Amino acid sequence: MSPPPAAGPADRSGPRRTYAVWELTLACNLACGHCGSRAGERRPAELTTAQALDVVAQLAEVGVDEVTLIGGEAFLRRDWLTIAAEITRRGMGCTVTTGGYRMSAAMARGLRAAGVEQCSVSVDGLERTHDRLRGRDGSWRSCFVTIGRLRDAGVAATANTQINRLTAPELPGLHLALRAAGIAAWQWQLTVPMGNAADRPEILLQPVELLDVFPMLARVARRAAADGITVHAGNNVGYYGPYERLLRSPGTAAFWTGCQAGVTTLGIEADGTLKGCPSLPTAAYAAGNLRERRLANLLADAPELAINLPAATTDGGGERLWGYCRTCEFADVCRGGCTWTAHTFFGRAGNNPYCHHRAVAHRRAGRRERLVQVAAAPGRPFDHGRFDLVEEDIAAPWPAGERPRLTADAIGWPPDWTDA
């Protein structure tokens, strides 16, 4: 999906939401082992066409600029192009994120006719890894067929990739494949323990492994920029390490300025449930339902949408920060990083273990952090378990019961790779 636009300080008294991500259906034709929403079957009581079109009207009324349609798989909903066309008719930009499995040429042409100018295809690693993660043989090849169909239809094809212990070593090779396919942009996100991924902690990166992953990301980002591909760092990629400006916003002086859930972004589930971010755990962050209350009213008074506003924090967020994040020199601007990431690990926001600066600071002190799962997820969409954080000597032997530590030696640099 396209990244949230940059925003200035939040002002509760006026318009502040500009970007919405809308799960049209939870139905899906893939069976991804890292799917945070545990997609597959439709939600009970998903919005009707009339209700969905009313949601479009509500989004336009509050000044949303762009809507990204996701799933499950959005095109499994028969009226998906009707909804997309209504979004663009009302003057909002509309993009789509797809698993890329069996999108037909007619669907791609339908997107263009509906006014959709960009579609992001989810590609996670090279063929064997992607098919394993996505639970469908042939799904990797289908992604590249979809990219070609989108381009033929006049829709800009982009890609998005989850970074974990399976996909990270293959990112350089994946770049070459995506470059050959002609993508225009590429978004990265770190896999976190939500939904199906919470059941597979062995695929998650350990914080100390960021020390080897981020230099690789920087090399790939530089190569991508030279190849005309814009890399977008997702909201849990960072923060304040030596590659922050390179990854966060190439060619600018931009850097992370805090979680934008409920500030410049909104998430809508297929049954009309509203959250400040589409990735947030539903149980803790649902603000209401758009079938029962108007969006404008929820924006005005729902506390679940105010978690990142100045009035909800003290000293730039210090009140809710804990652990390392409370003592960090970037606390006042970072405010604990990505809310989604922290909550899925610990059941609360305010202490984000996936921070490059934090890993570098621990290494400088001769320490490292390691995440240990202590409670399983209950098995519902957007659920999570709980992890404890162990701090130990950086030279301590890697625990025998853990999967081997990912290091730079595991990165698969293609023989024909050239740095920019």
Sine and cosine of phi, psi and omega as CSV:
sin_phi,cos_phi,sin_psi,cos_psi,sin_omega,cos_omega
0.00,0.00,0.39,-0.92,0.03,-1.00
-0.96,0.28,0.50,-0.87,-0.09,-1.00
-0.97,0.24,0.43,-0.90,0.08,-1.00
-0.87,0.49,0.63,-0.78,0.04,-1.00
-0.92,0.40,0.42,-0.91,0.03,-1.00
-0.91,0.43,0.51,-0.86,-0.02,-1.00
-0.63,-0.77,0.45,-0.89,0.07,-1.00
-1.00,0.06,-0.24,-0.97,0.00,-1.00
-0.84,0.54,0.66,-0.76,-0.03,-1.00
-0.94,0.34,0.62,-0.79,0.02,-1.00
-0.76,-0.66,0.95,-0.31,-0.08,-1.00
-0.92,0.40,-0.33,0.94,-0.10,-1.00
-0.98,0.17,-0.25,0.97,-0.06,-1.00
-0.69,-0.73,-0.03,-1.00,-0.01,-1.00
-0.85,0.52,0.67,-0.74,0.00,-1.00
-0.62,-0.78,-0.23,0.97,-0.02,-1.00
-1.00,-0.09,0.80,-0.61,-0.03,-1.00
-0.83,-0.56,-0.19,0.98,-0.13,-0.99
-0.64,-0.77,0.75,-0.66,0.01,-1.00
-0.77,-0.64,0.65,-0.76,0.10,-0.99
-0.92,-0.39,0.82,-0.57,-0.19,-0.98
-0.85,-0.53,0.91,-0.42,0.11,-0.99
-0.98,0.21,0.97,-0.25,-0.05,-1.00
-0.95,0.32,-0.58,0.82,0.02,-1.00
-0.41,-0.91,0.43,-0.90,0.09,-1.00
-1.00,-0.08,-0.04,1.00,0.09,-1.00
-0.90,0.43,0.60,-0.80,-0.04,-1.00
-0.48,-0.87,0.53,-0.85,0.04,-1.00
-0.98,-0.19,0.18,0.98,0.11,-0.99
-0.89,-0.46,0.11,-0.99,0.00,-1.00
-0.67,-0.74,0.90,0.43,-0.18,-0.98
-0.94,0.33,0.76,-0.65,-0.01,-1.00
-0.96,0.28,-0.11,0.99,0.01,-1.00
-0.84,-0.54,0.33,0.94,-0.07,-1.00
-0.96,0.28,0.87,-0.50,-0.04,-1.00
-0.94,0.34,-0.46,0.89,-0.02,-1.00
-1.00,-0.07,0.01,1.00,-0.06,-1.00
0.78,0.62,0.71,0.71,-0.06,-1.00
-0.90,0.43,0.39,-0.92,0.00,-1.00
0.29,-0.96,-0.87,0.49,0.03,-1.00
-0.97,-0.24,0.47,-0.88,0.05,-1.00
-0.88,0.47,0.51,-0.86,0.12,-0.99
-0.93,0.36,0.48,-0.88,0.18,-0.98
-0.88,0.47,0.69,-0.72,0.12,-0.99
0.86,0.52,0.76,0.65,0.13,-0.99
-0.92,0.39,0.40,-0.92,-0.06,-1.00
-0.84,0.54,0.64,-0.77,0.15,-0.99
-0.96,0.27,0.16,-0.99,0.05,-1.00
-0.86,0.51,-0.71,0.70,0.00,-1.00
-0.88,0.48,-0.66,0.75,0.02,-1.00
-0.92,0.39,-0.63,0.78,0.02,-1.00
-0.90,0.43,-0.66,0.75,0.02,-1.00
-0.92,0.40,-0.53,0.85,0.09,-1.00
-0.92,0.38,-0.60,0.80,0.08,-1.00
-0.89,0.47,-0.64,0.76,0.06,-1.00
-0.85,0.53,-0.71,0.71,0.01,-1.00
-0.88,0.48,-0.65,0.76,0.01,-1.00
-0.90,0.43,-0.64,0.76,0.03,-1.00
-0.88,0.47,-0.68,0.73,0.01,-1.00
-0.91,0.41,-0.61,0.79,-0.03,-1.00
-0.88,0.48,-0.58,0.81,-0.05,-1.00
-1.00,-0.05,0.05,1.00,0.11,-0.99
1.00,0.03,0.41,0.91,0.10,-1.00
-0.90,0.43,0.69,-0.72,-0.04,-1.00
-1.00,-0.05,-0.59,0.81,-0.11,-0.99
-0.62,-0.79,0.61,-0.79,0.03,-1.00
-0.79,-0.61,0.79,-0.62,0.11,-0.99
-0.96,-0.27,0.81,-0.59,0.01,-1.00
-1.00,-0.08,0.79,-0.61,-0.03,-1.00
-0.74,-0.68,-0.09,-1.00,0.10,-0.99
-0.72,-0.69,-0.52,-0.86,0.40,0.92
0.43,0.90,-0.69,-0.73,0.10,-0.99
-0.83,-0.56,0.92,-0.40,-0.15,-0.99
-0.84,0.54,-0.61,0.79,-0.11,-0.99
-0.97,0.24,-0.04,1.00,0.12,-0.99
-0.98,0.20,-0.15,0.99,0.13,-0.99
-1.00,-0.04,0.84,-0.55,-0.16,-0.99
-0.89,0.46,-0.49,0.87,-0.05,-1.00
-0.99,-0.11,0.31,0.95,-0.11,-0.99
-0.87,0.49,-0.61,0.79,-0.01,-1.00
-0.97,0.26,-0.50,0.87,0.11,-0.99
-0.89,0.46,-0.69,0.73,0.02,-1.00
-0.92,0.40,-0.69,0.72,0.01,-1.00
-0.87,0.49,-0.69,0.72,-0.02,-1.00
-0.90,0.44,-0.59,0.81,0.02,-1.00
-0.94,0.35,-0.57,0.82,0.06,-1.00
-0.88,0.48,-0.75,0.66,-0.03,-1.00
-0.95,0.32,-0.54,0.84,0.02,-1.00
-0.88,0.47,-0.53,0.85,0.00,-1.00
-1.00,0.06,0.15,0.99,0.13,-0.99
1.00,0.00,0.11,0.99,0.05,-1.00
-1.00,-0.09,0.54,-0.84,0.13,-0.99
-0.95,0.31,0.55,-0.83,0.03,-1.00
-0.75,-0.67,0.81,-0.59,0.11,-0.99
-0.84,-0.55,0.25,-0.97,-0.03,-1.00
-0.73,-0.68,0.62,-0.79,0.17,-0.99
-0.90,-0.43,0.79,-0.62,-0.09,-1.00
-0.76,-0.65,0.46,-0.89,0.15,-0.99
-0.96,0.28,-0.20,0.98,0.11,-0.99
0.97,0.25,0.17,0.98,-0.07,-1.00
-1.00,-0.05,0.95,-0.31,0.08,-1.00
0.91,0.42,0.64,0.77,0.23,-0.97
-0.98,0.20,0.84,-0.55,-0.07,-1.00
-0.98,0.18,0.27,-0.96,0.07,-1.00
-0.89,0.45,-0.57,0.82,0.03,-1.00
-0.91,0.41,-0.61,0.79,0.06,-1.00
-0.89,0.45,-0.68,0.73,0.01,-1.00
-0.88,0.47,-0.68,0.73,0.05,-1.00
-0.91,0.42,-0.58,0.81,0.05,-1.00
-0.89,0.45,-0.61,0.80,0.07,-1.00
-0.86,0.51,-0.73,0.68,-0.03,-1.00
-0.90,0.44,-0.66,0.75,0.00,-1.00
-0.90,0.44,-0.49,0.87,0.02,-1.00
-0.99,0.17,-0.07,1.00,0.02,-1.00
1.00,-0.08,0.15,0.99,0.03,-1.00
-0.99,0.14,0.83,-0.56,-0.06,-1.00
-0.97,-0.25,-0.17,0.98,-0.04,-1.00
-0.57,-0.82,0.66,-0.75,0.05,-1.00
-0.66,-0.75,0.76,-0.65,-0.02,-1.00
-0.98,-0.21,0.76,-0.65,-0.01,-1.00
-0.96,-0.27,0.76,-0.65,-0.03,-1.00
-0.99,0.13,0.89,-0.45,0.00,-1.00
-0.76,-0.64,0.88,-0.47,-0.11,-0.99
-0.89,-0.45,1.00,-0.01,0.04,-1.00
1.00,0.06,-0.12,-0.99,0.06,-1.00
-0.98,0.17,0.01,-1.00,-0.26,-0.96
-0.82,0.58,-0.79,0.61,-0.08,-1.00
-0.89,0.45,-0.69,0.72,-0.01,-1.00
-0.92,0.39,-0.72,0.70,-0.01,-1.00
-0.86,0.51,-0.75,0.66,-0.02,-1.00
-0.88,0.47,-0.59,0.81,0.04,-1.00
-0.91,0.42,-0.72,0.69,-0.02,-1.00
-0.93,0.37,-0.63,0.78,-0.09,-1.00
-0.99,0.11,-0.19,0.98,0.10,-0.99
0.96,0.28,0.32,0.95,0.00,-1.00
-0.60,-0.80,0.87,-0.49,0.13,-0.99
-0.89,0.45,0.68,-0.74,0.00,-1.00
1.00,0.05,-0.05,1.00,-0.06,-1.00
-0.94,0.34,-0.53,0.85,0.02,-1.00
-0.91,0.42,-0.74,0.67,0.01,-1.00
-0.89,0.45,-0.60,0.80,0.03,-1.00
-0.89,0.46,-0.58,0.82,0.05,-1.00
-0.85,0.53,-0.67,0.74,-0.06,-1.00
-0.97,0.24,-0.48,0.88,0.16,-0.99
-0.90,0.43,-0.69,0.73,0.01,-1.00
-0.88,0.47,-0.69,0.72,0.03,-1.00
-0.85,0.53,-0.69,0.73,0.03,-1.00
-0.90,0.43,-0.66,0.75,0.01,-1.00
-0.91,0.41,-0.63,0.78,0.05,-1.00
-0.89,0.46,-0.73,0.68,-0.01,-1.00
-0.89,0.45,-0.66,0.75,0.02,-1.00
-0.89,0.46,-0.51,0.86,-0.01,-1.00
-0.99,0.10,-0.08,1.00,-0.02,-1.00
1.00,0.05,0.29,0.96,0.05,-1.00
-0.98,-0.20,0.79,-0.61,0.04,-1.00
-0.90,0.44,0.83,-0.56,0.00,-1.00
-0.99,-0.11,0.81,-0.59,0.09,-1.00
-0.84,-0.54,0.05,-1.00,-0.02,-1.00
-0.69,-0.73,0.40,-0.92,0.13,-0.99
-0.68,-0.73,0.57,-0.82,-0.11,-0.99
-0.66,-0.75,0.71,-0.70,0.16,-0.99
-1.00,0.04,0.69,-0.72,-0.04,-1.00
-0.96,-0.27,0.86,-0.50,0.03,-1.00
-0.53,-0.85,-0.19,-0.98,-0.09,-1.00
-0.93,0.36,-0.37,0.93,0.03,-1.00
-1.00,0.08,-0.65,0.76,-0.11,-0.99
-1.00,0.02,-0.52,0.86,-0.09,-1.00
-0.81,0.58,-0.71,0.70,-0.02,-1.00
-0.90,0.44,-0.29,0.96,-0.09,-1.00
-0.97,-0.22,0.05,1.00,-0.07,-1.00
-0.87,0.49,-0.67,0.75,0.03,-1.00
-0.87,0.50,-0.71,0.70,0.04,-1.00
-0.90,0.44,-0.61,0.80,0.03,-1.00
-0.91,0.42,-0.61,0.79,0.05,-1.00
-0.84,0.54,-0.71,0.70,-0.02,-1.00
-0.89,0.46,-0.63,0.78,0.02,-1.00
-0.92,0.39,-0.68,0.74,0.00,-1.00
-0.94,0.35,-0.59,0.81,0.06,-1.00
-0.88,0.48,-0.70,0.71,0.01,-1.00
-0.89,0.45,-0.51,0.86,0.01,-1.00
-0.98,0.22,-0.26,0.97,0.08,-1.00
1.00,0.05,0.50,0.87,0.03,-1.00
-0.94,0.35,0.43,-0.90,-0.01,-1.00
-0.99,-0.11,-0.47,0.88,-0.05,-1.00
-0.46,-0.89,0.29,-0.96,-0.10,-1.00
-0.54,-0.84,0.85,-0.53,0.02,-1.00
-0.96,-0.28,0.66,-0.75,0.02,-1.00
-0.91,-0.41,0.57,-0.82,0.08,-1.00
-0.57,-0.82,0.63,-0.78,0.08,-1.00
-0.99,0.16,0.73,-0.69,0.07,-1.00
-0.92,0.40,0.72,-0.69,0.03,-1.00
-0.84,-0.54,0.28,-0.96,-0.10,-1.00
-0.98,0.18,0.92,0.39,0.09,-1.00
-0.89,-0.46,0.58,-0.81,0.07,-1.00
0.85,0.52,-0.74,-0.67,-0.03,-1.00
-0.87,0.49,-0.54,0.84,0.01,-1.00
-0.91,0.41,-0.45,0.89,0.05,-1.00
-0.92,0.38,-0.37,0.93,0.03,-1.00
-1.00,0.06,-0.08,1.00,-0.07,-1.00
-0.74,-0.67,0.87,0.49,-0.06,-1.00
-0.87,0.50,-0.33,0.94,-0.03,-1.00
-0.92,0.39,-0.30,0.95,0.01,-1.00
-1.00,-0.01,-0.16,0.99,-0.05,-1.00
-0.98,0.21,0.58,-0.82,0.10,-0.99
-0.95,0.32,0.57,-0.82,0.19,-0.98
-1.00,0.02,0.53,-0.85,-0.04,-1.00
-0.78,0.62,-0.65,0.76,-0.03,-1.00
-0.92,0.40,-0.40,0.91,0.01,-1.00
-0.95,0.32,-0.30,0.95,0.09,-1.00
-0.87,0.50,-0.47,0.88,-0.01,-1.00
-0.88,0.47,-0.46,0.89,0.05,-1.00
-0.99,-0.15,-0.45,0.89,-0.02,-1.00
-0.96,0.28,-0.67,0.75,-0.10,-0.99
-0.92,0.38,-0.62,0.78,0.11,-0.99
-0.86,0.50,-0.59,0.81,0.08,-1.00
-0.90,0.43,-0.71,0.70,0.02,-1.00
-0.85,0.53,-0.64,0.77,0.00,-1.00
-0.90,0.44,-0.68,0.73,0.02,-1.00
-0.89,0.46,-0.68,0.73,0.00,-1.00
-0.92,0.39,-0.64,0.77,0.00,-1.00
-0.89,0.45,-0.66,0.76,0.03,-1.00
-0.91,0.42,-0.66,0.75,0.03,-1.00
-0.91,0.42,-0.66,0.75,0.01,-1.00
-0.89,0.46,-0.70,0.72,0.01,-1.00
-0.87,0.50,-0.67,0.74,0.02,-1.00
-0.91,0.42,-0.46,0.89,-0.01,-1.00
-1.00,-0.01,0.08,1.00,0.04,-1.00
0.99,0.12,0.30,0.95,0.03,-1.00
-0.96,-0.28,0.83,-0.56,0.02,-1.00
-0.99,0.10,0.84,-0.54,0.05,-1.00
-1.00,-0.07,0.75,-0.66,0.07,-1.00
-0.91,-0.41,0.86,-0.52,0.10,-1.00
-0.98,0.20,0.82,-0.57,0.06,-1.00
-0.91,0.41,0.10,-0.99,-0.15,-0.99
-0.94,0.35,-0.17,0.99,0.07,-1.00
-0.91,-0.42,0.37,0.93,0.08,-1.00
-0.96,-0.28,0.90,-0.43,-0.04,-1.00
0.48,-0.88,-0.40,-0.92,0.05,1.00
-0.75,-0.66,0.55,-0.84,0.16,-0.99
0.87,0.50,0.32,0.95,0.13,-0.99
-0.99,0.15,-0.11,-0.99,-0.07,-1.00
-0.92,0.38,-0.21,0.98,-0.03,-1.00
-0.91,-0.41,0.27,0.96,-0.11,-0.99
-0.82,0.57,-0.79,0.62,-0.06,-1.00
-0.94,0.34,-0.56,0.83,0.04,-1.00
-0.89,0.45,-0.71,0.71,-0.08,-1.00
-0.99,0.10,-0.59,0.81,-0.12,-0.99
-0.93,0.36,-0.72,0.69,-0.05,-1.00
-0.35,-0.93,1.00,0.00,-0.09,-1.00
-0.82,0.57,0.72,-0.70,0.07,-1.00
0.99,0.11,0.06,1.00,0.03,-1.00
-0.77,-0.63,0.04,-1.00,0.04,-1.00
-0.99,-0.15,0.37,0.93,-0.07,-1.00
-0.93,0.36,0.48,-0.88,0.11,-0.99
-0.49,-0.87,0.20,-0.98,-0.06,-1.00
-0.88,0.48,0.75,-0.66,0.00,-1.00
-0.82,-0.58,0.47,0.88,0.10,-0.99
0.97,-0.24,0.39,-0.92,-0.01,-1.00
-0.87,0.48,0.73,-0.68,-0.04,-1.00
-0.98,-0.21,0.16,0.99,0.03,-1.00
-0.85,0.52,0.85,-0.53,-0.01,-1.00
0.99,0.17,-0.11,0.99,0.01,-1.00
-0.99,-0.17,-0.88,0.47,0.07,-1.00
-0.90,-0.44,-0.02,1.00,-0.03,-1.00
-0.78,-0.63,0.41,-0.91,0.09,-1.00
-0.66,-0.75,0.46,-0.89,0.11,-0.99
-0.80,-0.60,0.68,-0.73,-0.01,-1.00
-0.82,-0.57,0.78,-0.62,0.07,-1.00
-1.00,0.00,0.26,-0.97,-0.16,-0.99
-0.90,0.43,-0.32,0.95,0.04,-1.00
-0.99,-0.11,0.13,0.99,0.03,-1.00
0.99,-0.11,-0.01,1.00,0.04,-1.00
-0.91,0.42,0.72,-0.70,-0.04,-1.00
-0.95,-0.32,0.71,-0.70,0.08,-1.00
-0.72,-0.69,0.24,-0.97,0.04,-1.00
-0.97,0.24,-0.28,0.96,0.02,-1.00
-0.46,-0.89,0.63,-0.78,-0.05,-1.00
-0.90,0.43,-0.38,0.92,-0.07,-1.00
-1.00,0.04,-0.25,0.97,-0.11,-0.99
-0.91,0.43,0.58,-0.82,0.07,-1.00
-0.84,0.54,0.79,-0.61,-0.11,-0.99
-0.88,0.47,-0.69,0.72,-0.11,-0.99
-0.85,0.52,-0.59,0.81,-0.08,-1.00
-1.00,-0.06,-0.35,0.94,-0.20,-0.98
-0.80,-0.60,0.10,0.99,0.04,-1.00
-0.92,0.40,0.80,-0.60,-0.05,-1.00
-1.00,-0.10,-0.28,0.96,-0.05,-1.00
0.48,-0.88,-0.12,-0.99,-0.02,-1.00
-0.83,-0.56,0.73,-0.68,-0.09,-1.00
-0.95,0.30,-0.13,0.99,0.14,-0.99
-0.99,0.12,-0.33,0.94,-0.09,-1.00
-0.96,-0.28,-0.53,0.85,0.02,-1.00
-0.69,-0.72,0.58,-0.82,-0.01,-1.00
-0.94,0.34,0.53,-0.85,-0.01,-1.00
-0.84,0.53,-0.68,0.74,-0.01,-1.00
-0.85,0.52,-0.62,0.79,0.00,-1.00
-0.95,0.32,-0.66,0.75,0.03,-1.00
-0.90,0.44,-0.62,0.78,0.03,-1.00
-0.90,0.44,-0.49,0.87,-0.06,-1.00
-0.98,0.21,-0.52,0.86,-0.15,-0.99
-0.62,-0.78,0.02,1.00,-0.01,-1.00
-0.97,0.23,0.88,-0.47,-0.04,-1.00
-0.89,0.45,-0.45,0.89,-0.01,-1.00
-0.92,0.38,-0.31,0.95,0.04,-1.00
-1.00,-0.09,-0.02,1.00,-0.06,-1.00
-0.95,-0.31,0.22,0.98,-0.12,-0.99
-0.91,0.42,-0.38,0.92,-0.02,-1.00
-0.92,-0.39,0.24,0.97,0.05,-1.00
-1.00,0.04,0.48,-0.88,-0.05,-1.00
-0.80,0.60,-0.60,0.80,-0.05,-1.00
-0.92,0.40,-0.33,0.94,-0.03,-1.00
-1.00,-0.05,0.02,1.00,-0.06,-1.00
-0.76,-0.65,0.19,-0.98,0.06,-1.00
-0.81,-0.58,0.75,-0.67,-0.01,-1.00
0.79,0.62,0.78,0.63,0.03,-1.00
0.94,0.33,0.33,0.94,0.06,-1.00
0.90,-0.43,0.03,1.00,-0.07,-1.00
-0.87,0.49,-0.45,0.89,-0.05,-1.00
-0.89,0.45,-0.61,0.79,-0.04,-1.00
-0.99,-0.14,-0.13,0.99,0.01,-1.00
-0.97,0.25,0.51,-0.86,0.02,-1.00
-0.47,-0.88,0.14,-0.99,-0.01,-1.00
0.87,0.49,-0.53,-0.85,-0.04,-1.00
-0.85,0.53,-0.64,0.77,-0.09,-1.00
-0.87,0.49,-0.49,0.87,-0.01,-1.00
-0.94,0.35,-0.45,0.89,-0.05,-1.00
-0.99,-0.16,-0.07,1.00,-0.12,-0.99
-0.95,0.32,0.57,-0.82,0.01,-1.00
-0.93,0.36,-0.26,0.97,0.03,-1.00
-0.99,-0.17,0.19,0.98,-0.12,-0.99
-0.84,0.54,-0.63,0.77,-0.11,-0.99
-0.93,0.36,-0.44,0.90,0.02,-1.00
-0.98,-0.21,-0.57,0.82,-0.03,-1.00
-0.98,0.22,-0.64,0.77,0.01,-1.00
0.83,0.56,0.61,0.80,0.11,-0.99
1.00,0.02,0.18,0.98,0.06,-1.00
0.93,0.37,-0.51,-0.86,-0.09,-1.00
-0.95,0.31,0.87,-0.49,0.01,-1.00
-0.86,0.51,-0.69,0.73,-0.01,-1.00
-0.84,0.54,-0.73,0.69,-0.06,-1.00
-0.90,0.43,-0.77,0.64,-0.02,-1.00
-0.88,0.48,-0.69,0.72,-0.09,-1.00
-0.92,0.38,-0.61,0.79,-0.03,-1.00
-0.95,0.33,-0.40,0.92,0.09,-1.00
-0.99,0.11,-0.69,0.73,-0.22,-0.98
-0.87,-0.49,-0.06,1.00,-0.02,-1.00
0.98,0.22,0.22,0.98,0.05,-1.00
-0.32,-0.95,0.43,-0.90,0.02,-1.00
-1.00,0.09,0.13,-0.99,0.18,-0.98
0.98,-0.22,0.07,1.00,0.04,-1.00
-0.43,-0.90,0.99,-0.14,-0.17,-0.99
-0.98,-0.20,0.93,-0.38,-0.04,-1.00
-0.97,0.23,-0.27,0.96,-0.01,-1.00
-1.00,-0.05,0.93,0.36,-0.05,-1.00
-0.76,-0.64,0.85,-0.53,-0.04,-1.00
-0.91,0.41,-0.70,0.72,0.03,-1.00
-0.84,0.54,-0.67,0.74,-0.02,-1.00
-0.89,0.46,-0.71,0.71,0.02,-1.00
-0.89,0.45,-0.64,0.77,0.03,-1.00
-0.91,0.42,-0.68,0.73,0.01,-1.00
-0.89,0.45,-0.66,0.75,0.04,-1.00
-0.90,0.43,-0.66,0.75,0.03,-1.00
-0.88,0.47,-0.64,0.77,0.02,-1.00
-0.88,0.48,-0.54,0.84,0.01,-1.00
-1.00,0.00,0.06,1.00,0.00,-1.00
0.97,0.24,0.42,0.91,-0.06,-1.00
-0.84,-0.55,0.21,-0.98,0.13,-0.99
-0.52,-0.86,0.32,-0.95,0.06,-1.00
-0.91,-0.42,0.52,-0.85,0.01,-1.00
-0.65,-0.76,0.73,-0.69,-0.02,-1.00
-1.00,-0.06,0.73,-0.68,-0.02,-1.00
-0.79,-0.61,0.86,-0.51,0.01,-1.00
-0.95,0.31,0.77,-0.64,-0.01,-1.00
-0.86,-0.50,-0.15,0.99,0.05,-1.00
-0.52,-0.86,0.71,-0.70,-0.01,-1.00
-0.99,0.15,0.35,-0.94,0.08,-1.00
-0.98,0.22,0.50,-0.86,-0.07,-1.00
-0.97,0.25,-0.25,0.97,0.07,-1.00
0.98,-0.19,0.45,0.89,0.01,-1.00
-0.91,-0.41,0.35,-0.94,0.07,-1.00
-0.82,0.57,0.68,-0.74,0.04,-1.00
0.86,0.51,0.54,0.84,0.03,-1.00
-0.99,-0.10,0.02,-1.00,-0.01,-1.00
-0.33,-0.94,0.31,-0.95,0.12,-0.99
-0.99,-0.16,-0.66,-0.75,0.04,-1.00
-0.48,-0.87,0.60,-0.80,-0.01,-1.00
-0.84,-0.54,0.50,-0.87,0.23,-0.97
-0.98,-0.21,0.41,-0.91,-0.01,-1.00
-0.92,-0.39,0.86,-0.51,0.00,-1.00
-0.97,-0.23,0.79,-0.62,0.10,-0.99
-0.96,-0.27,0.74,-0.67,-0.09,-1.00
-0.52,-0.85,0.16,-0.99,0.04,-1.00
-0.89,0.46,0.70,-0.72,-0.08,-1.00
-0.91,0.42,-0.41,0.91,0.00,-1.00
-1.00,-0.05,0.02,1.00,0.00,-1.00
-0.89,0.46,0.57,-0.82,0.04,-1.00
-0.84,0.55,0.63,-0.77,0.04,-1.00
-0.93,0.38,0.74,-0.67,-0.08,-1.00
-0.80,0.60,0.69,-0.72,-0.06,-1.00
-0.88,0.47,-0.52,0.86,-0.03,-1.00
-0.99,0.16,-0.15,0.99,-0.02,-1.00
-1.00,0.04,0.44,-0.90,0.15,-0.99
-0.91,0.42,0.45,-0.89,-0.07,-1.00
-0.83,0.56,0.57,-0.82,0.01,-1.00
-0.91,0.41,0.71,-0.71,0.07,-1.00
-0.97,0.23,0.79,-0.61,0.02,-1.00
-0.79,-0.61,0.08,-1.00,-0.01,-1.00
-0.87,0.49,-0.44,0.90,0.00,-1.00
-0.91,0.43,-0.36,0.93,-0.03,-1.00
-0.99,0.12,-0.21,0.98,-0.04,-1.00
-0.94,0.35,0.78,-0.63,-0.03,-1.00
-1.00,-0.06,1.00,-0.04,0.04,-1.00
-1.00,0.10,0.88,-0.48,-0.01,-1.00
-0.86,0.51,0.51,-0.86,0.01,-1.00
-0.85,0.53,-0.50,0.86,-0.03,-1.00
-0.99,-0.10,0.25,0.97,0.01,-1.00
-0.93,0.36,0.70,-0.71,0.13,-0.99
-0.76,-0.65,0.71,-0.71,0.04,-1.00
-0.97,0.23,0.51,-0.86,0.00,-1.00
-0.96,0.28,0.00,0.00,0.00,0.00
